Amino acid sequence: MLRLLQIELYKISKRPRTYIAFAAISAIVFIFQFAFKADGESYMNLMLQNVQDSFSLDKTKAINGYFMCYIILNTLLVQVPILVALIAGDAISGEANMGTLRLILTKPVSRTELILVKFLASFIFTVMLLVWMAIMALFVSMFIFGVDDMLIFRVKGEESQILQITKDDVMWRYFAAFGYAAVALTVIAALAMLLSIFAENSIGPIIATVCIVIVCTVVSNINVPIVERNVKPWLFTSYLVGWKGFFYIGTTEDGEPIKGSLENWPAIRNSLYILIGHIILLLGISVFLFRKKDILS
Amino acid sequence: MSVIVSVKNLSKQFNEIRAVDDLSFSIHEGDIYGFLGQNGAGKSTTIRMLLTLIKPTSGEINIFGKELQSNRNEILGKTGAIIERPDMYKYLSAFDNLAIFAKMSGVPVKRSFIMERLDMVGLAERHNSKVRTFSQGMKQRLGIAIALVHDPRLIILDEPTNGLDPQGIADMRNLILGLSRDMGKTVLVSSHLLSEIEVIANRMIIINKGKKITEGSVAELLNPSNTVVHLESTDNNNAWAVLQQTKWSADAVHNGAYIQVTMHKTELPQMVSALSTAGVGIISVKPRHSLEDYFLSLTNSGAHA
């Protein structure tokens, strides 16, 4: 299994398309950093327009490395599924398209082993992507904008909130958030790989994955009670942005933030369970179908 | 000799189409076994079932004396194959491709070993070149190196001469003969280029519409007593008159441009001598009883064994 995984990672590392994702992330992060460096105050004015009367803050201090990373992740983690689908959607279909799938399966490699290795390689790619994102969005931003207490702007129900997290309470939240994002994106990888089994070129599964994510995201955002009760809880897209929960700090009855706390840990934990359940289900279906599939490519 | 591949009552149904229908055959150790059939006859489907790429609808496959599905990895570890085109990772070098598939086959990968294998197929100098820059012949040679990298006992080649130029076809033929003669390998080779099978295989099967038409040794199936000779001479009327005086008169037909005579292949020099003695100038003598004629006559007649 390890031998196969090494081969798979080597193949991924040699494909130019692998680096498209890293280049895209770098470009987006750079644009954000440049824009905020040049005119961050305007953005802050826009964000604070509803709460300016209640709060007074030093806007230049508010735009720091931690804040930047949060803003970037808010935008980027919605787009990253496409980048994950680029690799995972190609996992089996790309081999079928090249004609190498039949060659691999004439070697003493079991189909279950192959699917698991392809999945693991997609997972590792996803983690690498997030590590790169952490380096670019968090550490480079910390270098450019410095470090200070972190402000989170949040709309909860009808009211706008500003949460403040002290700078010594931030880093662990980022590690946890990136970990959560890895699980969420692995669902996308598992979905893309499942679709990849049915196709003989990678365009189909990649587009199908993106379409499913878009449709499910739209459904996840429909505020109709019957959908909210019966559909939303089972859609993985309802939990894709659950990483934000790590930045919703717990407060005292007086509204004072409690260092090291989370507002709703059980909700985050349940989200993780549902996402992991999706991964197991999608992977199980992939193994089942691939073991039965006739290789005609 | 021991039976290496034993196929019994093998069938494969794709929806409404019965691609392989109750097929049985066996391949013995050291055989070069020709698998003949027109396009769509069911050759590739059968070969894919032998390699576990397709699951049979019914029937039994035993390789090296063991049931295929339950001993898949062990059997495939001793089998090398090229299925149709020799496809590989075009964005990787020849060296990387061979190293990857060697690793998958469980062979310890050392640089010297891989280079030696590439040298065997004449690709050592291009070991660093990306496969996308290779000609079809070079890809085919790399495909052979991949199929043989783990020193398999059984080699399955599906249409190995597809897309090759005449020199490539000759090289492939010599390679297959060498595998059996020099290395004692058992080879199953399918092709619709029947002239290739005729010169390399010692046993063969002919299938049509998924069914076996005949199976046996090439020598048996090529009965030389029915050789059809096309004779062209400087004066066909004179040649015809001479032939009327011989024992072949009953089996001769005058077609104007040439005379067709049916005879035992060994009688051919005798007929040429008789015509020369009678002063007939011979332009060409073409014996036409090849395996191809035999194959076409069987498949066209729809005869089933």
Interface residues (C-beta under 8 A of the other chain):
Chain A: R3 L4 Q6 I7 Y10 K11 K14 R15 P16 M98 G99 T100 R102 L103 I104 L105 T106 K107 P108 V109 S110 K292 D294 I295 L296
Chain B: R48 L51 T52 L53 I54 K55 R72 N73 E74 L76 G77 T79 A81 I83 E84 R85 D87 M88 Y89 K90 Y91 L92 D96 I100 F101 K103 M104 S105 G106 I146
